[in-house]
Amino acid sequence: MGSKIDNALLEYGIYQAIKKVLDYWLTKLVVILFTAMNAYILFVLGNDKQAEKFKDNFKLPAEFILTNAGLIVVGTVILSGLYGILLSFLNKKCDNLEKEFNDLNTKYQITLVVLQKIEDVVIAKRKRFADLAKRYVNTPGVQQPRHKKIFDGIAHPEEQIQLLIESLRDCLTAIYPNETIKVALMRVVESKIDDWVCHSPYDTKPRTSIAELKNPNSTFSKCIKQNKIIIVADTQNEIQKPVTADIMYIQGQSDPSEKWCQVCAPIHSINSNSIIFIISIAIKRENVIVPENIAYLEWILSFFKSRLALEHSLDQLKKKVS
C-alpha cells in the first residue's frame, strides 16, 4: 500500500511540488526567522531586564510568548528539524525519480540504436528480395526460374551474418563511445570451437589461433563449458592469476601490457538448443563491461542472437538444397 501511495505521489507530482515549496527562498527565510526567534526567546528568558524591555515594547504578544515560551521553543525546534528531514526525504525521492527517468531515457535511446541497426540488416535483405521479385515478376511462364534458383537468390545467410555482426559493433560503439571495440563470431561444432565466421572491423582479425583458443581456460572454452555469457572485466588481471585459480582468459598472442575487457556469449540452435556460435566482444579498456552488467548485456545481445540463429538455420537449408 505504501509503495502504491508513494508511486501515486510521485506520478502526480506531489513530492516535486512540496520540494519546490520547501526550496523556495521565502520558506528558507521563515525557517531562519524561527531559529532566530528561538535564540531571542532563550536570551530574554535568561535576562530579566531584557524580558521587561520585551514586554514594554510588544505588550500582549510578548506576554503570550513569554508565558508559552517552552511550547513555542519546542514547537519551532521541531518544525525546523522536520523541515530538514522532509527536505532530505524529498530530495532523495526526486533524485531517485530523476535517476529512473534518466535510466529509462538511456534504455530508450539504446533501444532506438539497436532497432535502427537491426533495421539496416532488414533493409539489405528486403532490397535483395525486391530486386529478385522485380527481375522475375514479369518473366513468361516458360522462362520462370526454378525454385532453387530463386532460393539461392534470396538466401544469403553469410552476408546477413556479417551485417548483423557489423550492426552489433555499431550498436556497442553508440553505447560505449570513444572505446576501441572489436566484435567477432566464432563457429562452434559439436561443443568445440571450429573457426571464425566473421569479424568487425574487417582489418582486425583476432590474433590468437584457434588451437590456442581451444585451451580449457580460454574465455571461449569457458563459455561453451558453462553454457552462458562469460565476462572478463580486466584481461591483464586474469592472466596474472595463479595457475591454481579459476582462469577465464588466456594471453595467446595478445599484448600482456594491455588491459582489455573480453566477453563471450553463446548462441544456440533453434532446433537442438546446442551452441552454434559464440559472439566475442573485446573492448580496449578494462571494466567497461563488468559481471554486474550481465542482464543489461543479455538484453542487448538478445536482439542479435535470435537473428543469427535464424540465419544459421537458413544456411543449413541452403546447403541441403545445394
Secondary structure, DSSP 8 states (H G I E B T S, - for coil): -HHHHHHHHHHTTHHHHHHHHHHSHHHHHHHHHHHHHHHHHHHHHT-HHHHHHHHHHHHHHHHHHHHTHHHHHHHHHHHHHHHHHHHHHHHHHHHHHHHHHHHHHHHHHHHHHHHHHHHHHHHHHHHHHHHHHHHHTT--GGG---HHHHHHHH--HHHHHHHHHHHHHHHHHHHSTT--EEEEEEEEETTEEEEEEEEESTT---SS-HHHHTSTTSHHHHHHHHTS-EEES-HHHHHTS-TTS------TTS-TT---EEEEEEEE-TTT--EEEEEEEEESSTTSS-GGGHHHHHHHHHHHHHHHHHHHHHHHHHHHH-
